[in-house]
Amino acid sequence: MNTIKELPIGEHPKPSLEQNYLLSALPGDVKKRLTPHLELVSLPLGRCLYESGDEQKYVYFPTNSIISLVYVMFNGDSAEISVVGNEGILGTSLFMGGGSTPNRAIVQSAGSAYRLPARMLKEEFKLHEKLHDLLLRYTQSLMTQMAQTAVCNRHHTIEQQLCRWILLSLDRIPSNVLTMTQELIADMLGVRREGVSVAAGKLQKLGVIEYHRGVVTVTDREKLETLSCECYEAVKKECYRLLHYLPEDYDSDE
């Protein structure tokens, strides 16, 4: 596995802990104990954080990055099952009784995250009831996203899937700009690159997005939501229901 590098001091403004809403919502005493052990790391586009079956030595709290959980078939085909951004944590299998998953975790949109040794969070999870509730609620929201993604990939067009995918990604970063290649998008959706190219071209002609050299800029979010299927709204509503720590304007890029 590739080594994750610490974010160079002074090269970029240092993201605060509060940029990850789950991290910010940790009970005060838990946050006080864990903060000295949180390490800010840079996550380049396409970096694999763990492979299927790997022992999870760290959990990650993204600040301005997005991490995709991808299921890979024996023949190499893959599809994204969920995304993790500033609303949550990468590493739910750790406190669900596992320690590894059959999924691969890949950086979908470059940025940074706070990394914490897995054993420390696991110890706190066993001891603190409020933390226990917080993390289980997040896990339920992630499971909803997985289920809705499966339905969407089976019943909706590539264009609708792309709209849903862009919106879910956009909600999880403090910007309206996503840095990702068509090849990566195709891998995430489990479709051919040509299909993504056609769908992105339609959205660009409609004035919804601008796509140039791996950079997707959303120019009309309201229209993008109308073009998406019901799956995006279903996931968003469940996130708001379960994750009480999300701000009211969580789905806004302003």
Secondary structure as GFF3:
##gff-version 3
##sequence-region A 1 254
A	DSSP	three_ten_helix	17	19	.	.	.	ID=ss1
A	DSSP	alpha_helix	21	24	.	.	.	ID=ss2
A	DSSP	alpha_helix	28	34	.	.	.	ID=ss3
A	DSSP	three_ten_helix	35	37	.	.	.	ID=ss4
A	DSSP	beta_strand	39	43	.	.	.	ID=ss5
A	DSSP	beta_strand	48	50	.	.	.	ID=ss6
A	DSSP	beta_strand	58	62	.	.	.	ID=ss7
A	DSSP	beta_strand	66	72	.	.	.	ID=ss8
A	DSSP	beta_strand	78	84	.	.	.	ID=ss9
A	DSSP	three_ten_helix	92	94	.	.	.	ID=ss10
A	DSSP	beta_strand	103	109	.	.	.	ID=ss11
A	DSSP	beta_strand	111	117	.	.	.	ID=ss12
A	DSSP	alpha_helix	118	127	.	.	.	ID=ss13
A	DSSP	alpha_helix	129	155	.	.	.	ID=ss14
A	DSSP	alpha_helix	158	170	.	.	.	ID=ss15
A	DSSP	beta_strand	177	179	.	.	.	ID=ss16
A	DSSP	alpha_helix	182	189	.	.	.	ID=ss17
A	DSSP	alpha_helix	193	205	.	.	.	ID=ss18
A	DSSP	beta_strand	209	212	.	.	.	ID=ss19
A	DSSP	beta_strand	215	218	.	.	.	ID=ss20
A	DSSP	alpha_helix	221	227	.	.	.	ID=ss21
A	DSSP	alpha_helix	230	242	.	.	.	ID=ss22
###
